[in-house]
């Protein structure tokens, strides 16, 4: 069995820049494989108008303040930017970080931030996923140094587009987030190096089977795709202690408890409990676990996740 890796996503809401910078440096020093943040313009938990930072700007700032952890958005909103600009931005981050960039991308889902900023949200999720597939196909070519020309009738209109320099990495990885069976997982099979999803074990097992079918249909070895599991951990000696810390963090993020009470991606417990919950996912092939962490950033959880939970898994 391959080694299990860990990543941290710092919620980009309800924190100051200095708090985010200190947390990013700590994640890097602790030896996490990945450091992520969101790509949102409004806060997605609680009060949407509370402070939140822009994702790509955070990654480029972290690139100069970290040494080893890989950097990405989990995941970028395809609707926010022209995909050629995203490919150029990811390449720039790759150079700024000496080859540590990951291009995270997804179809986008939060309508209020689109409407308020005047960003086209499309006619529905299906259309946005069509845009995503076209976008990722173009970005895959551009990152490889291959010119991109759009097909007639699509969302984009690239005309023999070329970009230099190419990334530092021979193949800058593309991470696609989501688990839609007809479109998202088909795009994952066609283009992704990494896939992020979350949910109960039985749900995820079904999604793996669907993804395998899409990979078979396009002639892709599913083993080429790194499966990453999204969770939200709070770790203490007892579940009750962890629950108290989590509740305080939710309050800090101006979020009613009723909004998160049924969210089964929040896992509170001691290291053994967390490891027990993770093992079935590892058996499914999820060998990278990414914990999304709210402000105020929980140093004890950072340390115990990589120092105590991972060795148990």
C-alpha positions as CSV (number, residue, x, y, z in Angstrom):
1,X,0.0,0.0,0.0
2,X,1.3,3.4,-0.9
3,X,2.0,6.0,1.8
4,X,-1.0,8.1,3.1
5,X,-0.4,11.8,2.7
6,X,-2.0,14.7,4.4
7,X,-3.0,18.2,3.4
8,X,-4.5,21.3,5.2
9,X,-6.9,23.7,3.7
10,X,-7.1,27.1,5.5
11,X,-10.6,28.5,5.4
12,X,-10.0,32.0,3.9
13,X,-12.8,33.6,5.9
14,X,-12.8,35.1,9.4
15,X,-9.0,35.4,9.6
16,X,-6.4,38.2,9.3
17,X,-3.6,38.0,6.8
18,X,-1.1,37.5,9.6
19,X,-3.1,34.6,11.1
20,X,-3.2,33.0,7.7
21,X,0.5,33.5,7.1
22,X,1.4,32.0,10.5
23,X,-0.8,29.0,9.9
24,X,0.6,28.4,6.4
25,X,4.2,28.5,7.7
26,X,3.3,26.1,10.4
27,X,1.7,23.6,8.0
28,X,4.9,23.8,5.9
29,X,7.2,23.2,8.9
30,X,5.1,20.3,10.0
31,X,5.7,18.5,6.7
32,X,2.2,18.4,5.2
33,X,2.2,17.4,1.5
34,X,-0.3,20.1,0.5
35,X,-1.6,23.5,1.6
36,X,-4.9,24.7,0.1
37,X,-7.4,27.5,0.4
38,X,-10.8,28.2,-1.1
39,X,-11.7,30.2,-4.2
40,X,-14.6,32.3,-3.0
41,X,-15.5,36.0,-3.0
42,X,-18.1,35.7,-0.2
43,X,-17.8,33.6,2.9
44,X,-19.4,30.2,2.5
45,X,-20.1,29.4,6.1
46,X,-22.3,31.8,8.1
47,X,-22.4,35.5,7.3
48,X,-21.4,35.8,3.6
49,X,-20.3,39.4,4.2
50,X,-17.6,38.6,6.8
51,X,-13.9,39.1,5.8
52,X,-12.6,36.7,3.2
53,X,-9.4,36.8,1.0
54,X,-8.9,36.0,-2.7
55,X,-7.4,32.5,-3.3
56,X,-4.8,32.9,-6.0
57,X,-3.3,36.0,-4.3
58,X,-3.0,33.9,-1.1
59,X,-1.2,31.1,-2.9
60,X,1.4,33.4,-4.5
61,X,2.0,35.1,-1.1
62,X,2.5,31.7,0.6
63,X,4.8,30.6,-2.2
64,X,7.5,33.0,-0.9
65,X,6.9,32.1,2.7
66,X,7.0,28.3,2.5
67,X,9.6,25.8,1.3
68,X,8.1,22.3,0.7
69,X,4.3,22.1,0.8
70,X,2.5,22.1,-2.5
71,X,0.0,24.9,-3.1
72,X,-3.5,24.9,-4.7
73,X,-7.1,26.0,-4.6
74,X,-9.6,23.5,-3.5
75,X,-11.0,24.2,-5.9
76,X,-10.9,27.2,-8.3
77,X,-14.2,28.5,-9.6
78,X,-14.1,28.0,-13.4
79,X,-16.7,30.7,-13.9
80,X,-14.5,33.4,-12.3
81,X,-11.8,33.6,-14.9
82,X,-10.9,32.8,-18.5
83,X,-9.2,29.4,-18.4
84,X,-6.2,30.7,-20.4
85,X,-5.6,33.2,-17.6
86,X,-5.9,30.4,-15.1
87,X,-3.3,28.4,-16.9
88,X,-1.0,31.4,-17.0
89,X,-1.6,32.1,-13.3
90,X,-0.9,28.5,-12.3
91,X,2.3,28.6,-14.3
92,X,3.4,31.8,-12.6
93,X,2.7,30.2,-9.2
94,X,4.7,27.2,-10.3
95,X,7.7,29.3,-11.0
96,X,7.3,31.4,-7.8
97,X,7.1,28.3,-5.7
98,X,9.9,26.3,-7.5
99,X,7.5,23.7,-8.9
100,X,4.9,23.3,-6.1
101,X,1.7,24.5,-7.9
102,X,-1.5,22.5,-8.3
103,X,-4.2,23.8,-10.5
104,X,-7.5,23.1,-8.6
105,X,-10.7,23.7,-10.6
106,X,-14.4,23.0,-10.4
107,X,-17.7,24.0,-11.9
108,X,-18.6,26.6,-9.2
109,X,-21.8,26.5,-7.1
110,X,-22.3,29.6,-5.0
111,X,-24.8,31.8,-6.9
112,X,-25.0,34.8,-4.6
113,X,-21.3,35.7,-5.0
114,X,-21.7,35.5,-8.8
115,X,-24.8,37.6,-8.9
116,X,-23.3,40.3,-6.6
117,X,-20.1,40.5,-8.6
118,X,-21.8,40.4,-12.0
119,X,-20.2,37.1,-12.9
120,X,-22.1,34.9,-15.4
121,X,-23.4,31.9,-13.5
122,X,-24.9,30.2,-16.6
123,X,-28.3,28.6,-16.9
124,X,-27.6,25.7,-14.5
125,X,-25.1,23.2,-13.1
126,X,-25.1,21.2,-16.3
127,X,-24.0,24.1,-18.4
128,X,-21.3,25.1,-15.9
129,X,-20.0,21.5,-16.0
130,X,-19.9,21.7,-19.8
131,X,-17.9,24.9,-19.5
132,X,-15.6,23.1,-17.0
133,X,-14.9,20.2,-19.4
134,X,-14.0,22.6,-22.2
135,X,-11.9,24.7,-19.9
136,X,-9.9,21.9,-18.5
137,X,-9.2,20.5,-21.9
138,X,-7.7,23.8,-23.0
139,X,-5.7,24.3,-19.8
140,X,-4.2,20.8,-20.1
141,X,-2.9,21.7,-23.6
142,X,-1.6,25.1,-22.5
143,X,0.2,23.7,-19.5
144,X,1.9,21.2,-21.8
145,X,3.1,23.9,-24.1
146,X,0.6,22.9,-26.8
147,X,-1.4,25.6,-28.7
148,X,-5.1,25.8,-28.0
149,X,-7.8,26.5,-30.5
150,X,-11.4,26.3,-29.4
151,X,-14.1,24.3,-31.3
152,X,-16.9,26.3,-32.8
153,X,-20.0,26.8,-30.7
154,X,-18.3,26.4,-27.3
155,X,-17.9,28.7,-24.3
156,X,-14.4,29.9,-25.2
157,X,-12.8,31.3,-28.4
158,X,-9.1,30.5,-28.3
159,X,-7.4,31.1,-31.6
160,X,-4.0,29.3,-31.8
161,X,-3.3,30.4,-28.3
162,X,0.3,29.8,-27.1
163,X,1.8,30.5,-23.6
164,X,5.4,30.7,-22.5
165,X,7.1,29.9,-20.2
166,X,5.8,26.4,-19.5
167,X,5.5,25.3,-15.8
168,X,8.6,24.2,-13.9
169,X,6.9,20.8,-13.4
170,X,6.9,18.5,-16.4
171,X,3.2,17.9,-15.8
172,X,1.6,20.5,-13.5
173,X,-1.1,18.5,-11.8
174,X,-4.8,19.4,-12.3
175,X,-7.1,18.7,-9.4
176,X,-10.8,18.5,-10.1
177,X,-13.3,18.7,-7.2
178,X,-16.8,17.2,-7.3
179,X,-18.6,13.9,-7.7
180,X,-21.3,14.4,-10.4
181,X,-21.6,11.1,-12.2
182,X,-22.5,12.1,-15.7
183,X,-20.2,15.1,-16.3
184,X,-17.7,15.9,-13.5
185,X,-16.4,12.4,-13.1
186,X,-16.1,12.1,-16.9
187,X,-14.0,15.2,-16.9
188,X,-11.9,13.8,-14.1
189,X,-11.3,10.6,-16.1
190,X,-10.3,12.6,-19.2
191,X,-8.0,15.2,-17.7
192,X,-7.4,15.1,-13.9
193,X,-4.2,14.1,-12.1
194,X,-6.0,14.5,-8.8
195,X,-9.7,14.2,-7.7
196,X,-11.2,15.6,-4.5
197,X,-14.5,14.4,-3.0
198,X,-16.2,13.9,0.3
199,X,-19.1,11.9,1.8
200,X,-19.9,8.7,3.6
201,X,-17.9,5.5,2.7
202,X,-20.7,3.8,0.8
203,X,-21.3,7.0,-1.2
204,X,-17.6,7.3,-2.1
205,X,-17.3,3.6,-3.0
206,X,-20.1,4.1,-5.6
207,X,-18.3,7.2,-7.0
208,X,-15.1,5.3,-7.4
209,X,-17.0,2.7,-9.4
210,X,-18.5,5.4,-11.6
211,X,-15.1,7.0,-12.1
212,X,-13.6,3.6,-13.0
213,X,-16.3,3.2,-15.7
214,X,-15.5,6.6,-17.2
215,X,-11.8,5.8,-17.1
216,X,-12.4,2.5,-18.9
217,X,-14.5,4.4,-21.5
218,X,-11.7,6.9,-22.3
219,X,-8.9,4.3,-22.1
220,X,-7.4,5.8,-18.9
221,X,-5.8,3.8,-16.0
222,X,-7.7,5.0,-12.9
223,X,-4.4,4.4,-11.0
224,X,-3.0,7.5,-12.6
225,X,-5.5,9.7,-10.6
226,X,-4.6,10.6,-7.0
227,X,-7.8,10.3,-4.9
228,X,-8.0,13.0,-2.2
229,X,-10.6,12.9,0.6
230,X,-12.0,16.1,2.1
231,X,-12.7,16.2,5.8
232,X,-12.8,18.8,8.6
233,X,-11.0,17.6,11.7
234,X,-10.8,18.7,15.3
235,X,-8.5,16.5,17.4
236,X,-8.2,16.4,21.2
237,X,-7.8,13.7,23.9
238,X,-11.6,13.2,24.0
239,X,-14.5,13.7,21.6
240,X,-16.1,16.1,24.1
241,X,-13.0,18.3,24.2
242,X,-12.8,18.3,20.4
243,X,-16.5,19.1,20.1
244,X,-16.1,22.2,22.3
245,X,-13.2,23.5,20.3
246,X,-15.2,23.0,17.1
247,X,-18.2,24.8,18.4
248,X,-16.1,27.8,19.4
249,X,-14.6,27.9,15.8
250,X,-18.0,27.7,14.2
251,X,-19.1,30.6,16.4
252,X,-16.0,32.6,15.4
253,X,-17.0,32.1,11.8
254,X,-20.4,33.7,12.5
255,X,-22.2,30.4,11.6
256,X,-25.3,29.1,13.3
257,X,-24.8,25.6,14.6
258,X,-28.0,24.5,12.8
259,X,-26.1,25.3,9.5
260,X,-23.4,22.7,10.2
261,X,-25.1,20.2,12.5
262,X,-25.9,17.7,9.7
263,X,-22.6,18.2,7.9
264,X,-20.9,14.7,8.2
265,X,-17.5,16.0,7.0
266,X,-16.8,17.6,10.4
267,X,-15.0,14.9,12.4
268,X,-14.3,15.5,16.1
269,X,-12.5,13.1,18.3
270,X,-9.2,11.6,19.5
271,X,-6.5,10.3,17.2
272,X,-7.7,6.7,17.4
273,X,-11.3,7.7,16.5
274,X,-10.2,9.8,13.6
275,X,-7.9,7.0,12.3
276,X,-10.7,4.4,12.6
277,X,-12.9,6.6,10.4
278,X,-10.2,7.2,7.8
279,X,-9.2,3.5,7.3
280,X,-12.2,2.5,5.1
281,X,-11.5,5.4,2.8
282,X,-7.8,4.5,2.5
283,X,-8.9,1.0,1.6
284,X,-11.0,2.6,-1.2
285,X,-7.9,4.3,-2.6
286,X,-8.1,7.7,-0.9
287,X,-4.4,7.9,0.0
288,X,-4.4,11.7,0.4
289,X,-6.5,13.3,3.2
290,X,-7.1,17.0,3.2
291,X,-8.6,18.6,6.4
292,X,-10.3,22.0,5.9
293,X,-9.6,24.1,9.0
294,X,-11.5,27.1,10.1
295,X,-10.1,30.2,11.8
296,X,-9.0,30.5,14.5
297,X,-6.5,28.0,13.2
298,X,-6.1,25.0,15.5
299,X,-2.4,24.4,16.1
300,X,-3.1,21.3,18.2
301,X,-5.1,19.7,15.4
302,X,-2.4,20.5,12.8
303,X,0.2,18.8,15.0
304,X,-1.8,15.8,16.0
305,X,-3.3,15.0,12.5
306,X,0.1,14.6,10.9
307,X,2.0,13.4,14.1
308,X,-0.5,11.0,15.6
309,X,-3.4,10.2,13.2
310,X,-1.4,9.5,10.1
311,X,0.9,6.9,11.7
312,X,-2.2,5.0,12.9
313,X,-3.6,4.9,9.4
